[in-house]
Amino acid sequence: MAAGGLRVDANASGTGPAPGAIKRVLRFVRRPWVARITAFLLVLAVWHWGLAAFGSLVVPTIESVAKAVWHLAEDGVVVETFSVSLARLAVGFVVTVVLGVIIGVAVGRFRLVEVALHDFVVIGVTWPYLITALLVAIWLGFDGIGPTLVMVTAGVPFVILNTAAGVKSVDKRLVDMARSYGVPERRILRHVILPTTFPFLFAAMRLTFSVGWRALVMAEVFAATVGAGNKIAHYWSTGQEEMVVAMGLYFAVFALIMERIFVVMSNRAFRWRVSSVGSTAPQVP
């Protein structure tokens, strides 16, 4: 307001924060890393104070879980169990992708193959991992390739679906043109179909890892004597809840690491998209 020809600034009187300070605070809280830390702290707060309100629940405290996490790392349990599971994961991932891509290309290119396998693929993407794990335990026992087989049977249908969708997205005119010039089918597959379907293949591999990892751990719970899943089952059967939660935290860390790896791979694999768009897009000053 004005008094005697002078303008009085409300902020200058000290009755409120300066607009510049408010803007700086807003810019700070909008940063991604601040949001992540805030979410993490909220989860800890709910864990520490919120769950304590439910007295009937047996919930391990943060302190006990932290000690369990350190105990698992110090005794080498994490390295021992995860090394077995990751070895199975690597073998199962390669088999799943190779088998799924081969079948998916056939499904996408040949109508008869698609009709013959359609029902099996639909059943495969909805089939519970638990049933497969129990059947593998009954038929193959608790050692050998059982958990890896469960992973393959769980992941192959998803690879088939994504690969077949990518093959069907190929421009038929490109294939017809290549054939009109006498290009062999093998070269058409290598230089026309597979490059076009690569984004679908990458999505299939990412989905295969997610689905296969869950199926593998489920199988280790019921059809294995070693591995991360088997160790979790042991802690659960002996009533060591803090150990179960601690193992779960290691799984969470592993998931975040793999997510970051897939992001880096995606950026490298598809950087040509950014460069091609950037070369034609107008520059904004």
Residue pairs with C-beta under 8 A, 6 or more apart in sequence:
1 7
1 8
2 8
10 16
11 17
11 18
11 19
28 34
29 35
29 38
44 62
47 59
47 62
48 61
48 62
51 57
51 59
52 59
58 241
59 241
60 68
60 241
60 242
60 245
64 242
65 242
65 245
65 246
65 249
67 242
68 240
68 242
68 243
68 245
68 246
69 246
69 249
69 250
71 77
71 246
72 78
72 243
72 246
72 247
72 250
77 231
78 250
81 226
81 227
81 228
81 230
81 231
82 228
82 250
82 254
84 226
84 227
84 228
85 216
85 217
85 220
85 227
85 228
85 229
88 147
88 148
88 151
88 216
88 227
89 151
89 209
89 212
89 213
89 216
91 148
92 147
92 148
92 151
92 152
92 155
92 212
92 216
93 151
93 155
93 205
93 208
93 209
93 212
95 148
95 152
96 151
96 152
96 155
96 156
96 159
96 208
96 212
97 159
97 204
97 205
97 208
99 152
99 156
99 159
100 155
100 156
100 157
100 158
100 159
100 160
100 163
100 204
100 208
101 159
101 163
101 201
101 204
103 117
103 156
103 159
103 160
103 163
104 159
104 160
104 161
104 162
104 163
104 164
104 166
104 167
104 204
105 163
105 164
105 167
105 189
105 193
106 113
107 113
107 114
107 117
107 121
107 160
107 163
107 164
107 167
108 114
108 163
108 164
108 165
108 166
108 167
108 168
108 197
109 167
109 193
114 164
117 160
120 157
121 157
121 160
121 161
124 153
124 154
124 156
124 157
124 160
125 157
125 158
125 161
127 153
127 154
129 150
129 154
129 214
129 215
129 218
129 219
130 218
130 222
132 150
132 153
132 154
132 215
132 219
133 146
133 147
133 150
133 215
133 218
133 219
133 221
133 222
133 223
134 222
134 223
136 146
136 147
136 149
136 150
136 219
136 223
137 146
137 222
137 223
140 146
140 149
140 223
141 223
142 223
142 224
142 225
143 224
143 225
146 219
146 223
146 224
147 216
147 219
147 220
147 223
147 224
147 227
147 229
148 216
149 219
150 215
150 216
150 218
150 219
150 223
151 212
151 213
151 215
151 216
151 219
152 212
153 215
154 211
154 212
154 214
154 215
155 207
155 208
155 211
155 212
155 215
158 204
158 207
158 208
158 211
159 204
159 205
159 207
159 208
161 204
162 200
162 201
162 203
162 204
162 207
163 197
163 200
163 201
163 204
165 200
166 196
166 197
166 198
166 199
166 200
166 201
167 193
167 197
169 196
169 197
169 200
170 192
170 193
170 196
170 197
171 196
174 192
175 188
175 192
175 193
178 187
178 188
178 192
179 188
194 201
198 269
199 270
202 265
202 266
202 269
202 270
206 262
209 258
209 262
216 229
217 227
217 228
217 229
217 232
217 251
218 229
219 229
220 226
220 227
220 228
220 229
220 230
220 233
221 229
221 230
221 232
221 233
222 233
224 230
228 247
228 250
228 251
231 247
232 244
232 247
232 248
235 241
235 243
235 244
235 247
236 244
